[in-house]
Amino acid sequence: MTRKSRRLVLIAACGAVLALALGLILSAMSGSIVFFRSPTEVAAQTVAQGTRFRLGGLVKDGSLQRGPDQTVDFSVTDTNATVQVQYRGLLPDLFREGQGVVAEGTLGPGGVFRADTVLAKHDESYMPREVADALKAQGRWQEGKGMTDAKVPDSKPSDIKASENGTSVTDKTLGQRSER
């Protein structure tokens, strides 16, 4: 066997080992991949029972019901469809009706989503991208406001002043800055 053929065999063996390692990693990860679905997709029955996925949308007003042993029932909506959710455990502090939520779990019989994890929005601008896209398509989404009526302060370049430490200050929110 020549030197050149030994190198080719070594390179081929290393490539086979790398391909095997990559295949094992991908097969191990396939069980942990969780897809995101909107209530409209779930209502259209594009998700099979027992499939693990994330459900995102808004907690429907008036749907929150607390039961014994930390059981909670609520509905998640994207304004087109609504999915009933059952959860057992402590809800996040930011969880409220009318707010954004992402629940992870499986679809049970009767179209009821059985969540084992519930995540609430983390600030006023958070909304799952798919839900925001659905709301934009319906014309119910206002850029910078989400679904709330909160005013977002507008600032024009003329309103922004530079401070000593290099940060900018808006006149509308802090008033006129006095010069020393």
N, C-alpha and C positions, 0 to 999 in steps of 0.2 A: 504494500500500500504506500503510495507516494505521500509526500508532505501535504500537497494540495488536496488530495482526497481525504486525508485525516482532518484537515481544517473544515472541509465541507460537511463531514459527518458530525464533527463537534458543533458546528453552527446549526445544523439540522436538529441535533439532539437538544440543544439549548432552546431553539424555537418551539419544539414539541413540548418541553417542560413549561415554557411560558404560556403556551396556548392552553395546556391542561390547567395551570394555575388560574388563568383568566376565566376559563369555563367553570371551575369550582367556585370562584368568587361570584360570578354572575348567577349561578344556580342558588347560592346561599342568599343572595340579595333579593331574588325574585319573590320570596315569601314575605319580605318586609316592605315591598313597594305598595303604597296606598294611593289610590286615585281620588281626585276631588270631583264631586258631583254637586249639581245644583238641585233644588227641589223639583224644578221642571223636568230634568233628566230622570229623576227617580219616579215621578208621577207618570212619565211616558213609558215606564217599565223597561228602561234600557239597562237596569241593574238587576241581576239575579239574586234571589234570596240567599242569605248566607255569605254573600260577597262582602269583604271588608273594604270600606271606603270612607272618605271624609265628606261630610255634608256641610255646606256653608250657605249662609243667608242671614236673614234678620229674624230675631225672635218676635213672633206675632204678638201684638198687643192683646192682652186679656187671655192668653193661652197658658200662662204659667200656673201650675197646680202642684203644690207640695203635699206629699203623702208621708206615711210613717216610715221610719228607718231610712231617712235621707233619700227617699225616692222622689223624683221630680219628673213631671210630664209637662212638655211644652211643644209648641209648633214652630217650625222653621219655614220661612217663606222667602220667595224672591219676587213677590207680588204677582206672579203668574200661577204658581202652584204652592201648596203647603204640604209639609210632611210632619206627621206626629212623631215626637222623639220621647223615648223613655230613658231615664238616667238614674243611676243610684250612686250617690256620693255627694261630696261637697262641691258646690258650684264656685267658680271664681268670683272674687269681689266685684269685678266690673260687669258681671252678668246681669242684664236687665231686659225687660220687654222693649222692643223697638230698636235694640242694639245689634250689631254684627256678632255672629257666633260661628265657630267651626266645631263640629262634633265628629268624633271618629268612632266607628263601630260597624255593625252589620244590620242588614235589612231583615226584619223578621216577618212572620206571617201577618197578613192583613196590611202590609205596607208600612208597618210601624218600625221606625229606626231605633235600634237598641244601642245606645251610646255607652262606651266605656271611658271616653275622654271628652271633656267639653272645654273649649278654649274661647274666652271672651275677647273682644277687641282690646287692643292695648293703648290706643289713644283715639282722639277724635277723627283722625284721618284714615284709620284702618278700615279696609273693606276687602274681602277676598277678591282677587282680580276678576274671576269669572262672574261673581255676583255684581260687581261694578259694571262689567261689560253688559250684563243682562239688563241692569237698570238704565244704562245709557241707551241701549237699543229701544227701550220703552219710552225714553224721554223723561224719566223720573229722576235722573241723576244730575246734580248740578256740580260742576267741577269746583273743588275746593270746599264744598259744603257737605257732600255725602247726602244723607237723607235728613239731616237736621236743618233747622232754620237759623242756625247760629251765623252771626255776621263774621266774615273773615275780613280783618282790617286790610284795606287797600293801601299800598304805599307807592308813591310815584318817585322817580329818581330825585325830584326836587325836595322831597320830604326827608331824605336820608342825609344825615350829617355824620362826619367822621369824628370819633372821640380820640383822646390822647393815646389809648392803648391799641388803636387800629380797628376797633369794632365799630359797627355802624349803629346809630340810634335813630329811631323814627320819631319825628316831631309829633305825629298824631297820637302816639301811645304814651309818650313821656313828656310832652309839652316842650316849650322852647328851652334850650340849654343855655344857661348863663355863662358868659365868658368871664374868665378870671384875669 
